[in-house]
Amino acid sequence: MDEPVEYRSARKLWVGALLIILAIVVVLGLVSRGEYTTKQKATLSFTINDDFTNVRKIMVRTNAAKEIVTMGGDSEFVSQHWEDAAVDAAGKNIGQALLQTVLSADPEWKLVLDGTLQVRTLGNYIGKNVIKLKQHVEIEPDEIDSEAKLVEGSDRLREYSMSTRLFREGEVTKVDLELEQEIKTDAPWFAHGIANRRVRESAQRALANQEKAMRQLIEENADKAGLFPLR
């Protein structure tokens, strides 16, 4: 039995109206840039085939506490200030402070550094902005722990936390990296998944760059480690 003409016409009208509404929604989604904040974390662990004592000496000699945050390639160093005046002057006297600690009578010496670090961001999502990070570094005979957390961000960078741990494991050095960042993007509602993936991949790429830079730093200074009188 054929459907009445008026039913077919009504159905076509409803289908046409739905298609028009759908098209309008899609167009509005494409032309409107929504704001979406995404928080993503990346971790990376690797091994440096060198004794931790040598690695620690190189990290101290080169003031790697300053360089660690910028090793990812998405930021550049602006300034650094340590709260302890003995290790200030852009960190040039960290080696002397550490040497005094090592030469003390305490066999389980420990040097704790607190300060602020200013860097200029270069990432595509964040843009070029100067941000301030709070640094906390602990150096011991068998371990180095460095943490940098955002205290003054930008309109797009809402949170930033970078953790770097180097420690002795037998005759080699183990490294654990962790980066978490919260970024405001212009992703519309249908592209939230894409924004999440891109920010996560950006963090993963930064850690991979850090590994490469850290290995290069150790390699380039391997012949200098013995010149620094630290046990």
C-alpha atoms as a printed R data frame, in Angstrom:
    type eleno elety resid chain resno      x      y      z
1   ATOM     1    CA   MET     A     1  0.000  0.000  0.000
2   ATOM     2    CA   ASP     A     2  1.466  3.320 -1.062
3   ATOM     3    CA   GLU     A     3  2.076  5.979  1.545
4   ATOM     4    CA   PRO     A     4 -0.170  9.032  1.158
5   ATOM     5    CA   VAL     A     5  1.470 11.901 -0.638
6   ATOM     6    CA   GLU     A     6  0.985 14.248  2.300
7   ATOM     7    CA   TYR     A     7  2.876 11.834  4.628
8   ATOM     8    CA   ARG     A     8  5.778 11.615  2.257
9   ATOM     9    CA   SER     A     9  5.896 15.369  1.923
10  ATOM    10    CA   ALA     A    10  5.800 15.867  5.717
11  ATOM    11    CA   ARG     A    11  8.601 13.345  6.225
12  ATOM    12    CA   LYS     A    12 10.764 15.064  3.614
13  ATOM    13    CA   LEU     A    13 10.177 18.389  5.320
14  ATOM    14    CA   TRP     A    14 11.242 16.971  8.706
15  ATOM    15    CA   VAL     A    15 14.329 15.333  7.224
16  ATOM    16    CA   GLY     A    16 15.247 18.527  5.396
17  ATOM    17    CA   ALA     A    17 14.805 20.583  8.584
18  ATOM    18    CA   LEU     A    18 17.006 18.198 10.580
19  ATOM    19    CA   LEU     A    19 19.703 18.325  7.924
20  ATOM    20    CA   ILE     A    20 19.616 22.120  7.938
21  ATOM    21    CA   ILE     A    21 19.893 22.214 11.752
22  ATOM    22    CA   LEU     A    22 22.784 19.757 11.651
23  ATOM    23    CA   ALA     A    23 24.562 21.818  9.008
24  ATOM    24    CA   ILE     A    24 24.125 24.977 11.073
25  ATOM    25    CA   VAL     A    25 25.584 23.255 14.158
26  ATOM    26    CA   VAL     A    26 28.585 22.020 12.174
27  ATOM    27    CA   VAL     A    27 29.214 25.439 10.612
28  ATOM    28    CA   LEU     A    28 28.939 27.181 13.970
29  ATOM    29    CA   GLY     A    29 31.382 24.678 15.428
30  ATOM    30    CA   LEU     A    30 33.835 25.327 12.619
31  ATOM    31    CA   VAL     A    31 33.692 29.107 12.710
32  ATOM    32    CA   SER     A    32 33.546 29.559 16.490
33  ATOM    33    CA   ARG     A    33 36.772 29.066 18.449
34  ATOM    34    CA   GLY     A    34 35.853 27.676 21.830
35  ATOM    35    CA   GLU     A    35 38.130 27.796 24.884
36  ATOM    36    CA   TYR     A    36 39.137 24.431 26.308
37  ATOM    37    CA   THR     A    37 41.599 23.766 29.126
38  ATOM    38    CA   THR     A    38 43.380 20.430 29.084
39  ATOM    39    CA   LYS     A    39 45.770 18.943 31.655
40  ATOM    40    CA   GLN     A    40 48.143 16.251 30.413
41  ATOM    41    CA   LYS     A    41 51.058 14.330 31.937
42  ATOM    42    CA   ALA     A    42 54.037 12.557 30.394
43  ATOM    43    CA   THR     A    43 56.700 10.376 32.017
44  ATOM    44    CA   LEU     A    44 59.995  8.986 30.759
45  ATOM    45    CA   SER     A    45 62.670  6.752 32.308
46  ATOM    46    CA   PHE     A    46 66.072  5.911 30.863
47  ATOM    47    CA   THR     A    47 69.588  4.807 31.813
48  ATOM    48    CA   ILE     A    48 72.869  6.673 31.423
49  ATOM    49    CA   ASN     A    49 75.755  4.225 31.197
50  ATOM    50    CA   ASP     A    50 78.026  6.193 33.483
51  ATOM    51    CA   ASP     A    51 78.714  6.123 37.209
52  ATOM    52    CA   PHE     A    52 76.383  8.399 39.150
53  ATOM    53    CA   THR     A    53 79.266 10.205 40.851
54  ATOM    54    CA   ASN     A    54 80.558 11.395 37.471
55  ATOM    55    CA   VAL     A    55 77.050 12.372 36.367
56  ATOM    56    CA   ARG     A    56 76.465 14.291 39.590
57  ATOM    57    CA   LYS     A    57 79.735 16.197 39.194
58  ATOM    58    CA   ILE     A    58 78.830 17.197 35.644
59  ATOM    59    CA   MET     A    59 75.317 18.263 36.620
60  ATOM    60    CA   VAL     A    60 76.743 20.478 39.357
61  ATOM    61    CA   ARG     A    61 79.624 21.907 37.286
62  ATOM    62    CA   THR     A    62 77.313 22.903 34.450
63  ATOM    63    CA   ASN     A    63 74.552 24.178 36.765
64  ATOM    64    CA   ALA     A    64 72.155 21.765 35.119
65  ATOM    65    CA   ALA     A    65 69.487 22.747 37.652
66  ATOM    66    CA   LYS     A    66 69.094 25.846 35.492
67  ATOM    67    CA   GLU     A    67 69.159 23.975 32.213
68  ATOM    68    CA   ILE     A    68 66.860 21.043 33.024
69  ATOM    69    CA   VAL     A    69 63.623 22.963 32.482
70  ATOM    70    CA   THR     A    70 64.755 24.419 29.152
71  ATOM    71    CA   MET     A    71 66.219 21.179 27.791
72  ATOM    72    CA   GLY     A    72 62.846 20.323 26.293
73  ATOM    73    CA   GLY     A    73 63.353 22.956 23.626
74  ATOM    74    CA   ASP     A    74 60.028 24.756 24.175
75  ATOM    75    CA   SER     A    75 61.439 27.458 26.457
76  ATOM    76    CA   GLU     A    76 64.587 29.525 26.947
77  ATOM    77    CA   PHE     A    77 66.379 30.694 30.072
78  ATOM    78    CA   VAL     A    78 65.797 34.251 31.312
79  ATOM    79    CA   SER     A    79 67.041 34.439 34.909
80  ATOM    80    CA   GLN     A    80 67.625 32.411 38.064
81  ATOM    81    CA   HIS     A    81 67.832 33.360 41.714
82  ATOM    82    CA   TRP     A    82 68.711 31.087 44.634
83  ATOM    83    CA   GLU     A    83 67.399 32.010 48.072
84  ATOM    84    CA   ASP     A    84 70.742 31.136 49.661
85  ATOM    85    CA   ALA     A    85 73.186 33.935 48.807
86  ATOM    86    CA   ALA     A    86 76.057 31.459 48.997
87  ATOM    87    CA   VAL     A    87 74.854 29.782 45.831
88  ATOM    88    CA   ASP     A    88 73.452 32.819 44.045
89  ATOM    89    CA   ALA     A    89 75.082 34.864 41.279
90  ATOM    90    CA   ALA     A    90 73.164 32.903 38.625
91  ATOM    91    CA   GLY     A    91 74.149 29.672 40.323
92  ATOM    92    CA   LYS     A    92 77.877 30.109 39.678
93  ATOM    93    CA   ASN     A    93 78.757 29.245 43.254
94  ATOM    94    CA   ILE     A    94 76.748 26.046 43.560
95  ATOM    95    CA   GLY     A    95 79.948 24.073 43.084
96  ATOM    96    CA   GLN     A    96 81.680 25.830 45.992
97  ATOM    97    CA   ALA     A    97 78.675 25.334 48.269
98  ATOM    98    CA   LEU     A    98 78.505 21.673 47.336
99  ATOM    99    CA   LEU     A    99 82.246 21.265 47.861
100 ATOM   100    CA   GLN     A   100 81.962 22.684 51.375
101 ATOM   101    CA   THR     A   101 79.127 20.283 52.102
102 ATOM   102    CA   VAL     A   102 81.049 17.272 50.821
103 ATOM   103    CA   LEU     A   103 84.165 18.171 52.802
104 ATOM   104    CA   SER     A   104 82.189 18.374 56.019
105 ATOM   105    CA   ALA     A   105 82.414 15.628 58.620
106 ATOM   106    CA   ASP     A   106 78.989 14.257 57.716
107 ATOM   107    CA   PRO     A   107 79.372 11.222 55.398
108 ATOM   108    CA   GLU     A   108 75.693 11.497 54.426
109 ATOM   109    CA   TRP     A   109 75.884 15.073 53.247
110 ATOM   110    CA   LYS     A   110 72.930 16.764 51.570
111 ATOM   111    CA   LEU     A   111 72.602 20.082 49.782
112 ATOM   112    CA   VAL     A   112 69.156 21.657 49.489
113 ATOM   113    CA   LEU     A   113 68.572 24.554 47.098
114 ATOM   114    CA   ASP     A   114 65.438 26.682 46.754
115 ATOM   115    CA   GLY     A   115 64.965 29.458 44.274
116 ATOM   116    CA   THR     A   116 63.065 30.877 41.340
117 ATOM   117    CA   LEU     A   117 63.640 30.459 37.642
118 ATOM   118    CA   GLN     A   118 62.253 32.649 34.873
119 ATOM   119    CA   VAL     A   119 61.954 31.214 31.368
120 ATOM   120    CA   ARG     A   120 60.382 32.388 28.135
121 ATOM   121    CA   THR     A   121 57.955 29.880 26.632
122 ATOM   122    CA   LEU     A   122 58.192 29.153 22.917
123 ATOM   123    CA   GLY     A   123 55.496 26.497 22.390
124 ATOM   124    CA   ASN     A   124 52.814 26.807 19.737
125 ATOM   125    CA   TYR     A   125 49.982 26.467 22.237
126 ATOM   126    CA   ILE     A   126 51.436 28.810 24.854
127 ATOM   127    CA   GLY     A   127 53.102 31.488 22.756
128 ATOM   128    CA   LYS     A   128 56.048 33.645 23.842
129 ATOM   129    CA   ASN     A   129 55.574 34.562 27.478
130 ATOM   130    CA   VAL     A   130 57.920 34.940 30.441
131 ATOM   131    CA   ILE     A   131 56.831 32.672 33.293
132 ATOM   132    CA   LYS     A   132 58.212 32.141 36.792
133 ATOM   133    CA   LEU     A   133 58.906 28.721 38.291
134 ATOM   134    CA   LYS     A   134 59.644 27.749 41.878
135 ATOM   135    CA   GLN     A   135 62.662 25.425 42.057
136 ATOM   136    CA   HIS     A   136 63.552 22.910 44.741
137 ATOM   137    CA   VAL     A   137 66.734 20.865 44.290
138 ATOM   138    CA   GLU     A   138 68.187 18.236 46.611
139 ATOM   139    CA   ILE     A   139 71.658 16.819 45.956
140 ATOM   140    CA   GLU     A   140 72.940 13.770 47.851
141 ATOM   141    CA   PRO     A   141 75.805 11.304 47.289
142 ATOM   142    CA   ASP     A   142 73.520  8.884 45.449
143 ATOM   143    CA   GLU     A   143 70.658 11.014 44.164
144 ATOM   144    CA   ILE     A   144 69.617 14.331 42.647
145 ATOM   145    CA   ASP     A   145 66.008 15.486 42.836
146 ATOM   146    CA   SER     A   146 64.810 18.598 41.039
147 ATOM   147    CA   GLU     A   147 61.277 19.995 41.018
148 ATOM   148    CA   ALA     A   148 60.017 23.066 39.193
149 ATOM   149    CA   LYS     A   149 56.459 24.306 39.647
150 ATOM   150    CA   LEU     A   150 54.658 27.264 38.119
151 ATOM   151    CA   VAL     A   151 54.076 30.290 40.342
152 ATOM   152    CA   GLU     A   152 53.409 32.924 37.661
153 ATOM   153    CA   GLY     A   153 52.018 31.633 34.384
154 ATOM   154    CA   SER     A   154 50.378 33.175 31.357
155 ATOM   155    CA   ASP     A   155 46.849 33.360 29.992
156 ATOM   156    CA   ARG     A   156 47.285 29.988 28.310
157 ATOM   157    CA   LEU     A   157 49.663 28.180 30.667
158 ATOM   158    CA   ARG     A   158 47.637 27.517 33.817
159 ATOM   159    CA   GLU     A   159 49.775 24.841 35.523
160 ATOM   160    CA   TYR     A   160 53.266 23.435 35.007
161 ATOM   161    CA   SER     A   161 55.170 20.882 37.050
162 ATOM   162    CA   MET     A   162 58.492 19.285 36.083
163 ATOM   163    CA   SER     A   163 60.166 16.570 38.139
164 ATOM   164    CA   THR     A   164 63.667 15.233 37.431
165 ATOM   165    CA   ARG     A   165 65.299 12.467 39.457
166 ATOM   166    CA   LEU     A   166 68.744 10.984 38.864
167 ATOM   167    CA   PHE     A   167 69.984  8.190 41.110
168 ATOM   168    CA   ARG     A   168 72.693  5.590 41.401
169 ATOM   169    CA   GLU     A   169 71.856  2.033 40.403
170 ATOM   170    CA   GLY     A   170 74.944 -0.135 40.521
171 ATOM   171    CA   GLU     A   171 77.477  1.214 38.041
172 ATOM   172    CA   VAL     A   172 74.974  3.196 35.980
173 ATOM   173    CA   THR     A   173 72.690  6.203 36.479
174 ATOM   174    CA   LYS     A   174 68.910  5.974 36.245
175 ATOM   175    CA   VAL     A   175 66.799  8.980 35.286
176 ATOM   176    CA   ASP     A   176 63.071  9.512 35.859
177 ATOM   177    CA   LEU     A   177 61.332 12.481 34.225
178 ATOM   178    CA   GLU     A   178 57.760 13.673 34.694
179 ATOM   179    CA   LEU     A   179 56.054 16.681 33.138
180 ATOM   180    CA   GLU     A   180 52.490 17.808 33.781
181 ATOM   181    CA   GLN     A   181 50.999 20.913 32.231
182 ATOM   182    CA   GLU     A   182 47.565 22.508 31.982
183 ATOM   183    CA   ILE     A   183 47.035 24.604 28.881
184 ATOM   184    CA   LYS     A   184 44.083 26.624 27.631
185 ATOM   185    CA   THR     A   185 43.496 26.002 23.936
186 ATOM   186    CA   ASP     A   186 41.176 27.396 21.261
187 ATOM   187    CA   ALA     A   187 39.762 23.961 20.453
188 ATOM   188    CA   PRO     A   188 35.998 23.916 19.724
189 ATOM   189    CA   TRP     A   189 33.828 21.321 21.456
190 ATOM   190    CA   PHE     A   190 34.304 18.629 18.815
191 ATOM   191    CA   ALA     A   191 38.114 18.920 18.908
192 ATOM   192    CA   HIS     A   192 38.719 18.403 22.637
193 ATOM   193    CA   GLY     A   193 40.157 14.954 22.000
194 ATOM   194    CA   ILE     A   194 42.566 16.376 19.436
195 ATOM   195    CA   ALA     A   195 43.670 19.101 21.883
196 ATOM   196    CA   ASN     A   196 44.267 16.497 24.597
197 ATOM   197    CA   ARG     A   197 46.391 14.409 22.250
198 ATOM   198    CA   ARG     A   198 48.447 17.339 20.961
199 ATOM   199    CA   VAL     A   199 49.218 18.711 24.429
200 ATOM   200    CA   ARG     A   200 50.140 15.226 25.639
201 ATOM   201    CA   GLU     A   201 52.369 14.671 22.602
202 ATOM   202    CA   SER     A   202 53.978 18.062 23.245
203 ATOM   203    CA   ALA     A   203 54.865 16.981 26.790
204 ATOM   204    CA   GLN     A   204 56.203 13.643 25.545
205 ATOM   205    CA   ARG     A   205 58.292 15.410 22.919
206 ATOM   206    CA   ALA     A   206 59.714 17.775 25.558
207 ATOM   207    CA   LEU     A   207 60.828 14.836 27.711
208 ATOM   208    CA   ALA     A   208 62.393 13.090 24.718
209 ATOM   209    CA   ASN     A   209 64.307 16.297 23.962
210 ATOM   210    CA   GLN     A   210 65.393 16.466 27.604
211 ATOM   211    CA   GLU     A   211 66.791 12.958 27.447
212 ATOM   212    CA   LYS     A   212 68.735 13.823 24.292
213 ATOM   213    CA   ALA     A   213 70.076 17.058 25.796
214 ATOM   214    CA   MET     A   214 71.023 15.381 29.073
215 ATOM   215    CA   ARG     A   215 72.928 12.608 27.310
216 ATOM   216    CA   GLN     A   216 74.738 15.213 25.213
217 ATOM   217    CA   LEU     A   217 75.597 17.239 28.322
218 ATOM   218    CA   ILE     A   218 77.128 14.185 30.029
219 ATOM   219    CA   GLU     A   219 79.019 13.153 26.909
220 ATOM   220    CA   GLU     A   220 80.471 16.606 26.241
221 ATOM   221    CA   ASN     A   221 81.707 16.976 29.826
222 ATOM   222    CA   ALA     A   222 82.801 13.399 30.541
223 ATOM   223    CA   ASP     A   223 86.485 14.325 30.501
224 ATOM   224    CA   LYS     A   224 85.941 17.124 33.051
225 ATOM   225    CA   ALA     A   225 84.236 15.088 35.774
226 ATOM   226    CA   GLY     A   226 87.542 14.029 37.341
227 ATOM   227    CA   LEU     A   227 88.617 17.657 37.760
228 ATOM   228    CA   PHE     A   228 85.914 18.344 40.322
229 ATOM   229    CA   PRO     A   229 87.019 17.063 43.763
230 ATOM   230    CA   LEU     A   230 83.777 15.470 44.931
231 ATOM   231    CA   ARG     A   231 83.349 11.924 46.107
